[in-house]
Amino acid sequence: MAMIYDRIAIIGIGLIGASIARAAREFGAANTIQLYDANPDVRARARELDLGEVIDDPEEAVAKAELVVLCVPVGAMAEAVTACKQGLKIGAIVTDVGSVKQAVVSALTELLPTYVYFVPGHPLAGTEHSGPDAGFASLFHNRWQILTPLPGDEREGYGAAVDQVEEFWRALGANVDRMDPERHDVVLAVVSHLPHLIAFNIVAMAEDLESVTESEVVKYSASGFRDFTRIAASDPTMWRDVFLNNREAVLEVLGRFSEDLAALQRAIRWGEGDTLYDLFDRARRMRREVIEAGQDTPAPNWGREN
């Protein structure tokens, strides 16, 4: 595949940032990869891993880069832009990987210089691991990358910038779709944010239960609880920022979930087997649809590497 960019800069060298660096190199999407992280220990580790040209100054890290990818938690996006924006070249494209879009768009459009193009994005890919060691080049393969272009940006060249960001992600193996930022936040509240909130709560509840000991919970973890602990092992800083910045959509979906959970509680209490069966069967069909869409495999998940 032809090279998309001569030089890219990645701000934030965690799981996503490191994976982008590895994928861009392996698939030839960029010639030069410059990286920066606010944590000096992370920068040192990224050098040891040879992820690219690690630079100690944020402005220098983005200098001459045609594409700048912000790979920091949603709550740190504004700080990251403030630190590096003086180094952005005219015509550079800035994108991000935040799993909340409205809050990021609102914050960054006010901070970014008018001479750059901002193309918000969100790769629906990840694991429960974090840090530069967690990155791998195939992370985005056959996963969805959602772009939320700014509808009000009618500058000449903006459409081409969006197309080029899409081409970059396709080069990394992702499927790409475009969506309105508000719609994105509601959809992600359903498919990602609420499931994580439930997992965090169930694992914490199990730890607090007085009727069973923590050692029993750990020792006898069945597959369902194991899956919850895997999700709950995700980066707490990132998820704190997600819920604080997507609170309206999450609360809307959480309200519907609470109503449905109350109905399920009543069905169990009154022995309404048909109601339970219908719900479980409908949920089972959804699992088949996820597999058919290529978003998971029917292989048993015990011992999976990713």
Summary of the structure (lengths in Angstrom):
residues: 306
radius of gyration: 21.0
end to end distance: 26.1
largest distance: 66.6
contacts: 957
relative contact order: 0.11
helix: 54%
strand: 12%
